[in-house]
Amino acid sequence: MKHSMKDWNACGPRQGRRDVARRAPRGLVRLWRDGRLIAETHNLVVNAIAPLLAQLIAGVTSPGTGELNYVTIAGFGSGSAAPAVTDTGLTAPWFNNNVSGYSFPSAGSVTFNYGLTSAVDYAAYGMTVQELGLFANTGARGLPAAQRPDLPAWTATTAYAVGAEIFQNTGATGTYRSTPPPAWAASTARGTGYMVIDANGNLQEVTTAGTTGASAPAWATTVGATTTDGTVTWTCEALKGYTPTSGATLPGFNQGAVGANGSATADGTVLWTYVAVPGAGTVTMVAHAVLPAFTFNGSANYTGSWTLTF
């Protein structure tokens, strides 16, 4: 028997809508704290997943801005509002991590694993997490790291214990952490401002750039006194047991790791190291969920699973 569009419009749409509703992607999100289940909730798959799925089933591998979008990121955010299909991101402060693996528990389902680890994800310390997001990354674009605008801004002549963090919102924008200076190294080029802790536990800073000698020098032990080391001149800035304290003027922050010449930021007796810059990378939200709030302070490890069924 033939059916016209009129026949379908008269008797089919309601059944069609029920079929579509049953087939809409759905998700189940679980979170464990040190192996104990603390949250289980359903997610909302957002509208932005549609073009990703369309590209996938069409076999498109170059959608125009990079490689094919695929899920690589689990995000932790601070918002508590109910998810909406138009959502595109999380509420700041937020932290993104790579998913740690995936599996296929049944036909039409995929499970992504994610987590927060105290020994690694220190950039998320202090966050009150209330929402989770699942994101697709565009090709080899950079993974967004910690964005912590909730942290205090830099202030002059302020004590910053090792581990203290600030959020710099001008210039080299990002999060910076007060870090112990490295030890001295032989036959190494050092630029002005480079800091080390000498064999006596005192803080030394390069005031004349050059290359260190083949063996450690006899270090000056008086604040303000200098030490010649190869072609480098060091000035003793503070004695063992000092409290790191910022300088009188805002430094020019550098984004690099401790140990690299000129990469960290000398500021009074504080050595700042770069933690993260907001907004790096290109991501697309796939699914969004809210859960009971918890504060990540490094005292526990969190692991989770996120299952999407199509």
Protein Blocks (a to p, Z undefined) as FASTA:
>chain_A
ZZdfklmmmmmmmmmmmmmmmmpccddddddeehiafbdcdddddfklmmmmmmmmnopa
bgopaccdddfbdcddfbfbdcdfkbcbdcddddddddfbdcdfbghiacddddddfklm
mmlgoiacfbdcddddehjbccdddddfkbccddehiacdehiacddfehjadddddddd
ddddehiacdehiacddfkopacddfbgcdddfbdcdddfbehiacdehjaccddfbdeh
iacdddfbdcddddddehiahkaccehjaccddfbdghiajdddfbdcdddddddehlac
cdddddddZZ
